[in-house]
Amino acid sequence: MTNDSDDILFDERGCLGVAALNRPRALNALTHEMCLRLKDQLDIWSGNSDIAAVVIRGLGERAFCAGGDIRALYESGKAGTPYALDFYRDEYVLNAAIKHFPKPYIALWHGMVMGGGVGVSVHGSHRIATESTVFAMPETGIGLFPDVGGSYFLSRMPGEIGMYLALTGARLKAPDMLYAGVATSLMPAANAEELLERLSKGETVEYALDELSSPLPEAPLAGIASDIQRIFSLGSVEGIVAALESDGSQWARDTEAMLRTKSPTSLKIAYRQLREGAHLSFDDCMKMEFRLVNRVVEGHDFYEGVRAVIIDKDNAPKWRPATLTDVRDEDVDRYFAPLGRELEI
């Protein structure tokens, strides 16, 4: 068994700092300690003139990072210990540090990139997808909401793609990640070590990627972008579901079916979160998300969603309230209300 200090590894190769998530058996799921250590290391590299750029990658074959350690957060919340909110607070502080990092911050993606794994990568200057990369923000399916800065980056995607991804948790492969602006480059995984070698010798990211990247492929997402825009621009989640129901296409039927498996409360929170996030700064988005997660940890659906999907794996959550019409506006308002001054981030 590894100790906590082995869960994230740091290396300096010439003028390149490399952070490696090292929990491959857990799909590199983030722990509180990993967030703290990455933030501290970024502070060091930020002030080190010998380091010109930073790369973050995940070890193992299956995932860059599949998210936060949800089981640990579930157990903490159920037991009433401070771990869950301490994790979220420091995770969001880390997300902001990455967003404001003054040097190139390059995420080298493979396999699953979801939830918290998105948060430690998507806010950097360069996001490189490889042929195995799969992106998703699946939080509404476990009674959460698309956090780690989802308010900011999802709301700034072309058209209503961000709203579609936030509500449905739909998965994107590399071509669609480029189309949506999640990824900035596509590169064969076989070129990863050469990229690190070039960057370690001071080559610029743009020059290295110009030689190592793959041609841009067609994105299937482009074929449904107009449908997404037409339906997910509507003024409520209920309106979106009704429009999908009346549309009749296979895509609409499949999308409606996805939405009906999600927490109704989470859907309404995520809808409002993105609409508000579109007009907020990044830091204000993170403040909003910390308010939201405080209320989620106090509620019901997060624990029921994790139970159904991760603990018991029966995939039959009993949401409370069970329908969109039963989620009142005043219930949603409560999630967005300010915390006490001492609790805000």
Secondary structure, 3 states (H helix, E strand, C coil): CCCHHHCEEEEEECCEEEEEECCHHHCCCECHHHHHHHHHHHHHHHCCCCCCEEEEEECCCCEEECCECHHHHHHHHHHCCCHHHHHHHHHHHHHHHHHCCCCCEEEECCEEEECHHHHCCCCCCEEEECCCCEEECCHHHHCCCCCCCHHHHCCCCCCCHHHHHHHHCCCEEHHHHHHHCCCCEECCHHHHHHHHHHHHCCCCHHHHHHHHCCCCCCCHHHHHHHHHHHHHCCCCHHHHHHHHHHHCCHHHHHHHHHHCCCCHHHHHHHHHHHHHHCCCCHHHHHHHHHHHHHHHHHCCHHHHHHHHHHHCCCCCCCCCCCCHHHCCHHHHHHHHCCCCHHHCC
